[in-house]
Amino acid sequence: MSLQIGSLTVQMGLALAPMAGITNYPFRLLAKEQGCSLLYSEMISARGLLHNGSRNSSLLYFTDQERPIGFQLFGSDPLIMARAAVKLESLGVDFIDLNLGCPTRKITRNGEGGALMREPGRCSEIFEAVVKAVSCPVTVKLRKGWSEQSVNVVEIAARAEEAGIRAVTVHGRTVEQGYSGRADWDIIRQVKEELTIVVIGNGDVDSPQSAEAMFSDCGCDGVMIGRAARGNPWIFKEILSWLKEGRLPEPPSIDQIIAMSLKHFSLLSELKGEAAAAREMRRHTSWYIRGLPGAAAARQQLIRASNFKETETILHNLYRS
Ligand SMILES: Cc1cc2nc3c(=O)[nH]c(=O)nc-3n(C[C@H](O)[C@H](O)[C@H](O)COP(=O)(O)O)c2cc1C
């Protein structure tokens, strides 16, 4: 079940979705250790990267253990996107992904992210400029269209293939939809039927069974998982086991959940320093303990935790007798 993205061979089509503020190095590594085979950075501004990006920034940090890893750019100017892609390639990333899906107003009002779905001609210009500028594979992440009245992902995906893009990910929602409603998997199937390059489906995969359903309903080469992986890197191992052996592994124990969240904290501290890690980990830790007894009360305490020790103590007091 391996897939070929240009020159890159990926073991299995199980991807962690790019998520701003979430998929930095520590979380990507944990997902990888649990069987995720394709990692993406969170989105990076092409313009910002050219002005002040350095290998020292936590946004750009990655390790060999994460390979194959793609870094995702957003922007709207073909030339700037191409120059930013060259810079990323020089940092040693394996492939470059282009963001054509972000629905945040701050981004779309500049004609970036999802707003590009309204400009097929500009999409082609960006695809061509970036593909020409780098020798690593270039991929793109698309939405279904800008709105239900302008569903055009099949056309944009065909333009991508034509320009030499090596894989497309389709999130089956319109930009206007944001994250509401259900993702339309039929549109993913339509893209797969039109294209010969790799197609990765995305939207609402939250269990091994739904991953299997997306593969079979859409015929896609890979599935990408976003929100359901937060606080749950084990989802990749579960999907692998389900697809390969038709059975589910034991769910993680409370001790394993605590150990994973503290490992996440430690890695994040190494990357950003303990104070910044503590702030970022409040959300992550809440996701890790979701569904456990006393999780609501624990969350109240965790939002005040300002270092590793405090977080560890809260978790141990609650969950270790
Ligand atoms: C907090 C958050 C941040 C996101 N940031 C990005 C991003 O930087 N780039 C991107 O292409 N998509 C981003 N997305 C969209 C996800 O990659 C994915 O397409 C979406 O969540 C649907 O997949 P899911 O149903 O598995 O969550 C983000 C989503 C969330 C929830």
The ligand as a Gaussian input file, in Angstrom:
#p B3LYP/6-31G(d) Opt

LIG

0 1
 C       -6.568000      24.162000      14.528000
 C       -6.461000      23.833000      13.076000
 C       -5.422000      24.340000      12.315000
 C       -5.313000      24.050000      10.940000
 N       -4.253000      24.541000      10.235000
 C       -4.092000      24.175000       8.922000
 C       -2.927000      24.560000       8.193000
 O       -2.001000      25.210000       8.717000
 N       -2.845000      24.181000       6.883000
 C       -3.834000      23.444000       6.280000
 O       -3.718000      23.113000       5.102000
 N       -4.934000      23.044000       6.958000
 C       -5.071000      23.382000       8.267000
 N       -6.152000      22.921000       8.971000
 C       -7.115000      22.022000       8.307000
 C       -6.724000      20.547000       8.516000
 O       -5.482000      20.282000       7.891000
 C       -7.794000      19.610000       7.937000
 O       -7.916000      19.882000       6.568000
 C       -9.153000      19.776000       8.598000
 O       -9.041000      19.857000      10.004000
 C      -10.110000      18.634000       8.205000
 O       -9.594000      17.389000       8.622000
 P      -10.139000      16.630000       9.953000
 O      -11.634000      16.460000       9.792000
 O       -9.410000      15.330000       9.978000
 O       -9.820000      17.524000      11.115000
 C       -6.282000      23.231000      10.323000
 C       -7.322000      22.701000      11.095000
 C       -7.431000      22.978000      12.448000
 C       -8.558000      22.381000      13.235000

